[in-house]
Structure formats: structure tokens, C-alpha cells
Amino acid sequence: MESRNLSKAMHSFSQQGSLADFQEFIKVIYGEHDDRFYSIWDLAQNVDRFAMRALKGIRKKDEAKLVLNLLIALSWMMAIANRFHIETESGVLRRFPMQCSYCGKRPCACKAIHPKERILYAGLKIPEVHTIAQLQDMFREIYPPETRTLDQAGVHLAEEIGEVNEAIHAYMGEHKEEQMRALEDEIADALSCVFGVANSINLDVAKKLSELYGRNCHACHKDPCSCTFSSAVLFQS
């Protein structure tokens, strides 16, 4: 088997990349590392940990803390999707076909019409969204940031991450196909909230990801990541 010089390998995420591209980047840099070091519960805990740090950034009005931790939480969410072989981009676009997944409107009209049940979108054409920037624009149109506060966007993110955890517990308990579909939907909902928070602070997600992941792992800058379990757990941001 041909070997490669790991010290010279270099991967970066492009500002013009898609959500699928970013998920693949996380798989290349962290996949082997995550599979060896982390259980699915470890991955979920790291999503929680960095998301809570992001919320602390909201509370303390520390935008730098908010941005860094929000994007690291997003990265751990990609690791969960990779573990379960979930395609996040297609899942998000099925869940949000250019309109709110509850009321079916763009912009969302849930506050006005109070829908009791989520609209079913089976058979609707999946929109053509090719980059993270376009995906962020789509969510800005569906959920205009001026219709809610940053605090409200942060609470919604925390709620949806909790529902991802509940879906993981359900699937790992019984391994039913409908539970896997529910997990795919909950991940899509959580990702929509990541963009919701980003839009509330006018954060260019694609640009910031390209800066954070311009040289392999954002912490050790290796491909694959060589951070130890302890250093990853104790990483301060």
C-alpha cells in the first residue's frame, strides 16, 4: 500500500464550498481520529460543550467567543453525521425546500398562523443550493434575523441540539429506520439554527470556516488531526 507523508499533507475548506464539501473535509481531517477516540456520546457531548460556550458568548456579548465556538460546534455536528453516514446537505434541503418546515411560508409565518403540525414535503423539488453562502442566504430569507433577537436564536439552537441528543438516544436504543430518519431531520433543524444565529450577527459562515480551516485541523494543523483525547477535551476557546 502506498504511504503518504502526513506532515506534508494539506487540506483546506474553500469559501466557495458547500455543506457537503465541509462535511467531507471534517471526515478527511478528523474521521480516523474520531473513530478511534470518540464514542457517539463523546461526539454529542462536544457539540453540547461548544454550543454552550457559544451561548455564553451571547450572554456576555463576546462575539469572538460566540463565533469560534458556534463553528466548532458545527464541526462536531458534522462528525456525528459522518458517524451515522447522514448526508447533511440533502437532509437540510429536503427539510427546508426554500420555505419554513412548519408553516410552508417564506418568510416564516409561524408566529402569525401558529401551525399545529409540520407540513409534509414529500414530492417537492429540492432547491438548487450549491454553496454554504447560498444556504445561509436561503435561511436568511426563510427566517429573517430582524424578526427575532440574538438571544431567541440562541435559545432555539439549544433546543434543537437537545432534540438531536434525544434522537440519538432513541435510535441507539432500538435502531429503527424511522428513528434514523428522525435523527436526520433533527440534525437538519439544528443546522438551520446554526445559520439562524449566524444571520443574527451577520456572520459569513463560509468565509469564517475557510479561515478557521485553512490549514487542516484548526488546532494542531495536521492531516489527519493528531490532537490527543485530553488536548481536544481541554481545548479552550
HUPE-V886606 format. One line per field, one symbol per residue. ss: DSSP state (H for helix, E for strand, L for the rest). Layout:
ss->???
This chain:
ss->LLLLLHHHLLLLLLLLLLHHHHHHHHHHHHHHHHHHHLLHHHHHHHHHHHHHHHHHHHHLLLHHHHHHHHHHHHHHHHHHHHHLLLLHHHHHHHHLLLLLLLLLLLLLLHHHHLLLLLLLLLLLLLLLLLLHHHHHHHHHHHLLHHHLLHHHHHHHHHHHHHHHHHHHHHHHHHLLHHHHHHHHHHHHHHHHHHHHHHHHLLLLHHHHHHHHLLLLLLLLLLLLLLLLHHHHHHLLL
